[in-house]
Amino acid sequence: MFLLGNLIRAIAVILNWMLWIYMWLLVARAVITWVGPDPYNPIVQFLNRVTEPVLRRVRRLVPIPGQFDFSPLVVILGLVFLQLFVVRSLEELAWRLR
C-alpha cells in the first residue's frame, strides 16, 4: 500500500504546485491590468490566454458591482480553498496509506 500512498502524495504535490503557479499568474494579470499594458506584448497575451477562460466563467456567475472586476479575487479564493481542502485531503490519504 505504500506505493499507492506515494503516488497519491506525488499527485497532491504536483496539484499544489499547479494551483500555486496559476494563482500567481492571476495575480500578475491583475497587477498588469492596473498599468494599461500593451495588448501585443507576448507576456500580456500569454497571461490573457491562460487566465481568461476561467475568469470569463466566473464573470458570468458573479455580478460585477461598479467598474471593479472581482473575478480574479474569486478565483484566487477558490484556488486557496482547493489547496486547503483537496490537496490536504490527498496528503492525509497518502499518509494513512503508508
Rosetta silent file (secondary structure, phi, psi, omega in degrees, C-alpha in Angstrom):
SEQUENCE: MFLLGNLIRAIAVILNWMLWIYMWLLVARAVITWVGPDPYNPIVQFLNRVTEPVLRRVRRLVPIPGQFDFSPLVVILGLVFLQLFVVRSLEELAWRLR
SCORE:     score description
SCORE:     0.000 S_00000001
   1 L     0.000  -17.632 -178.227    0.000    0.000    0.000 S_00000001
   2 H   -66.354  -27.739  177.174    2.962    2.335    0.406 S_00000001
   3 H   -66.193  -43.096  177.320    3.247    2.618   -3.389 S_00000001
   4 H   -64.108  -39.782  176.568   -0.320    3.887   -3.642 S_00000001
   5 H   -61.662  -42.403  177.970    0.377    6.298   -0.782 S_00000001
   6 H   -66.383  -38.147  178.085    3.455    7.621   -2.565 S_00000001
   7 H   -63.540  -46.244  179.656    1.503    8.004   -5.810 S_00000001
   8 H   -64.849  -38.455  177.219   -1.261    9.968   -4.092 S_00000001
   9 H   -63.509  -41.516  178.435    1.339   12.113   -2.312 S_00000001
  10 H   -63.799  -41.542  177.715    3.049   12.877   -5.637 S_00000001
  11 H   -62.501  -42.054  179.980   -0.295   13.846   -7.187 S_00000001
  12 H   -63.060  -41.924 -179.394   -1.012   16.124   -4.207 S_00000001
  13 H   -66.297  -45.165  179.699    2.360   17.846   -4.513 S_00000001
  14 H   -64.269  -42.771  178.100    2.014   18.380   -8.266 S_00000001
  15 H   -62.152  -41.886  178.594   -1.550   19.658   -7.862 S_00000001
  16 H   -60.330  -45.499  178.364   -0.434   22.031   -5.127 S_00000001
  17 H   -63.573  -41.462  179.982    2.320   23.456   -7.357 S_00000001
  18 H   -63.845  -43.158  178.234   -0.061   23.837  -10.309 S_00000001
  19 H   -64.748  -40.342  179.596   -2.606   25.693   -8.175 S_00000001
  20 H   -64.270  -45.080  179.339    0.119   27.888   -6.708 S_00000001
  21 H   -64.031  -43.529 -179.920    1.526   28.801  -10.150 S_00000001
  22 H   -64.649  -35.909  178.019   -1.943   29.555  -11.536 S_00000001
  23 H   -62.644  -42.775  179.926   -2.668   31.764   -8.535 S_00000001
  24 H   -71.007  -29.768  173.064    0.462   33.818   -9.233 S_00000001
  25 H   -64.573  -39.854  176.385   -0.450   34.065  -12.918 S_00000001
  26 H   -64.534  -42.114  178.107   -3.787   35.549  -11.834 S_00000001
  27 H   -62.432  -44.066  178.808   -2.038   37.999   -9.514 S_00000001
  28 H   -61.801  -41.561  178.756    0.315   39.020  -12.338 S_00000001
  29 H   -63.821  -42.994  179.897   -2.616   39.543  -14.680 S_00000001
  30 H   -63.339  -42.553 -179.821   -4.453   41.675  -12.118 S_00000001
  31 H   -66.661  -40.779 -179.262   -1.374   43.826  -11.475 S_00000001
  32 H   -64.217  -34.819 -179.303   -0.680   44.249  -15.189 S_00000001
  33 H   -67.945  -20.171  178.581   -4.211   45.486  -15.838 S_00000001
  34 H   -72.327  -24.143 -174.608   -3.627   48.376  -13.423 S_00000001
  35 L  -102.661    3.653  179.518   -0.856   49.854  -15.600 S_00000001
  36 L    65.145   72.371 -173.827   -2.567   49.645  -19.010 S_00000001
  37 L   -73.929  160.578  173.284   -0.413   47.034  -20.736 S_00000001
  38 L   -74.921  119.003 -176.262    0.408   46.799  -24.420 S_00000001
  39 L   -67.071  -12.860  179.436   -2.013   44.135  -25.732 S_00000001
  40 L   -94.633   -1.565  176.994    0.596   42.956  -28.262 S_00000001
  41 L   -67.564  131.135 -177.896    3.191   42.181  -25.613 S_00000001
  42 H   -59.889  -34.397 -179.971    3.808   38.392  -25.601 S_00000001
  43 H   -67.997  -42.891  178.922    3.715   38.220  -21.797 S_00000001
  44 H   -64.081  -42.449  178.370    0.363   40.020  -21.675 S_00000001
  45 H   -62.681  -41.788  178.155   -1.008   37.768  -24.406 S_00000001
  46 H   -61.522  -48.079 -179.831    0.177   34.672  -22.542 S_00000001
  47 H   -60.877  -40.030  178.721   -1.417   35.817  -19.272 S_00000001
  48 H   -65.829  -43.548 -179.389   -4.682   36.596  -21.080 S_00000001
  49 H   -64.386  -36.664 -176.065   -4.758   33.221  -22.853 S_00000001
  50 H   -78.788  -37.211 -172.227   -4.073   31.302  -19.654 S_00000001
  51 H   -99.902  -25.556 -173.301   -6.381   33.147  -17.285 S_00000001
  52 H   -61.624  -40.358  179.776   -9.255   34.472  -19.397 S_00000001
  53 H   -57.185  -41.063  179.827  -11.189   31.179  -19.824 S_00000001
  54 H   -72.958  -43.699 -179.043  -11.543   30.764  -16.055 S_00000001
  55 H   -64.256  -36.408  179.002  -12.198   34.446  -15.396 S_00000001
  56 H   -62.042  -41.953  178.587  -14.871   34.575  -18.101 S_00000001
  57 H   -64.476  -40.220 -179.601  -16.798   31.746  -16.425 S_00000001
  58 H   -68.757  -38.671  178.683  -16.602   33.460  -13.052 S_00000001
  59 H   -61.783  -32.223  176.919  -17.745   36.786  -14.524 S_00000001
  60 H   -67.857  -34.154 -176.132  -20.879   35.055  -15.814 S_00000001
  61 H   -87.342  -33.962 -175.488  -21.680   33.742  -12.325 S_00000001
  62 L  -106.459  119.272  177.643  -20.622   36.719  -10.181 S_00000001
  63 L   -65.956  143.770 -178.076  -22.217   40.094  -10.912 S_00000001
  64 L   -96.307  109.174  178.137  -19.706   42.924  -11.252 S_00000001
  65 L   -79.467  123.457  178.756  -20.614   45.843   -8.965 S_00000001
  66 L    69.333 -142.190 -176.452  -19.498   49.139  -10.489 S_00000001
  67 L  -102.721    1.883 -178.639  -16.330   49.164  -12.524 S_00000001
  68 L   -89.635  137.517  178.346  -14.271   46.769  -10.426 S_00000001
  69 L  -101.698  108.534 -178.834  -13.691   43.215  -11.623 S_00000001
  70 L   -92.775    4.382 -177.150  -13.644   40.888   -8.631 S_00000001
  71 H   -61.722  -38.860  176.211  -13.347   37.702  -10.700 S_00000001
  72 H   -61.551  -37.895  178.938   -9.572   37.284  -10.066 S_00000001
  73 H   -65.158  -41.691  179.217  -10.205   37.531   -6.322 S_00000001
  74 H   -63.191  -43.003 -179.785  -13.000   34.953   -6.518 S_00000001
  75 H   -67.195  -41.453  178.724  -10.779   32.555   -8.498 S_00000001
  76 H   -62.601  -41.711  176.870   -7.842   33.044   -6.110 S_00000001
  77 H   -63.417  -37.295  175.507  -10.097   32.280   -3.145 S_00000001
  78 H   -64.030  -39.970  178.337  -11.282   29.163   -4.979 S_00000001
  79 H   -66.167  -40.336  177.421   -7.691   28.088   -5.577 S_00000001
  80 H   -63.488  -40.850  176.464   -6.828   28.595   -1.911 S_00000001
  81 H   -59.692  -45.144  179.100   -9.859   26.504   -0.985 S_00000001
  82 H   -61.919  -39.179  178.211   -8.674   23.733   -3.321 S_00000001
  83 H   -65.126  -41.690 -177.019   -5.215   23.863   -1.786 S_00000001
  84 H   -76.498  -32.651 -175.551   -6.572   23.676    1.743 S_00000001
  85 H   -95.729  -59.731 -173.003   -9.254   21.066    1.093 S_00000001
  86 H   -71.500  -50.453 -176.176   -8.297   18.843   -1.843 S_00000001
  87 H   -64.199  -45.206  179.600   -4.504   18.905   -1.558 S_00000001
  88 H   -66.480  -34.184  176.964   -4.502   18.434    2.201 S_00000001
  89 H   -65.711  -41.346  177.062   -7.079   15.664    1.925 S_00000001
  90 H   -64.671  -39.491  178.232   -4.902   13.872   -0.616 S_00000001
  91 H   -64.683  -40.949  177.098   -1.874   14.301    1.637 S_00000001
  92 H   -63.289  -42.935  178.401   -3.782   12.875    4.605 S_00000001
  93 H   -61.942  -43.436  179.045   -4.954    9.931    2.500 S_00000001
  94 H   -62.582  -40.334 -179.766   -1.408    9.309    1.311 S_00000001
  95 H   -64.711  -39.522 -179.714   -0.128    9.415    4.871 S_00000001
  96 H   -70.810  -25.945  179.806   -2.730    6.897    6.047 S_00000001
  97 L   -81.950   -5.926  179.953   -1.862    4.505    3.206 S_00000001
  98 L   -76.291    0.000    0.000    1.797    4.292    4.230 S_00000001
